[in-house]
Amino acid sequence: GENVEQHPSTLSVQEGDSAVIKCTYSDSASNYFPWYKQELGKRPQLIIDIRSNVGEKKDQRIAVTLNKTAKHFSLHITETQPEDSAVYFCAARGDYKLSFGAGTTVTVRA
Amino acid sequence: AAGVIQSPRHLIKEKRETATLKCYPIPRHDTVYWYQQGPGQDPQFLISFYEKMQSDKGSIPDRFSAQQFSDYHSELNMSSLELGDSALYFCASSSQGAGTEAFFGQGTRLTVV
């Protein structure tokens, strides 16, 4: 089955700096890679996603890159703000299963 | 816009009791996923359904069962509850045909005492 690894597990950045989270996946059949933001006790919220036929996607301060050959994808948050503090999960999807990474706790220091 | 609805939001059960969690997917979504999330953990995939048939199975204990009904809502049945079953249970739905974005419900917090 799919195995998704995510690094780092914790990330502390100064407000205004950039944050980068990296994930690798094992199943070459995976074709969809979403990123979720989860605040304590709340549901995971989809923030951006990328499909296997695209190498990069950007939405305002958030961007995601995908390298299918190397089986890794990354989340980039620029100009971080305190409200970006949360746990971020990457995920990879093959057919009918969405497999999650272990999560990255991001803390933005004011 | 309609979202994924889960009920109940909170549930307290005693050990060895049974619990039933319900999930109502976004209209026209044909796939439902169930996840278990312990404190500080990532969501663990339990089981998924596509068009009312089980499509994939993860780390779901034999004490748990699930099904998807003709109206696409799904139920997770949990029997012989153990203290370790205490967790947040999320349901997510997506549409295989229209795209693959999966949206999560607000979750059911199950506490086993």
Interface residues (C-beta under 8 A of the other chain):
Chain A: Y32 P34 Y36 G41 K42 R43 P44 Q45 L46 D49 R51 F89 R93 D95 Y96 K97 L98 S99 F100 G101 A102 G103
Chain B: T31 Y33 D42 P43 F45 S48 Y50 S55 D56 G58 L88 F90 A92 T100 E101 A102 F103 F104 G105 Q106 G107
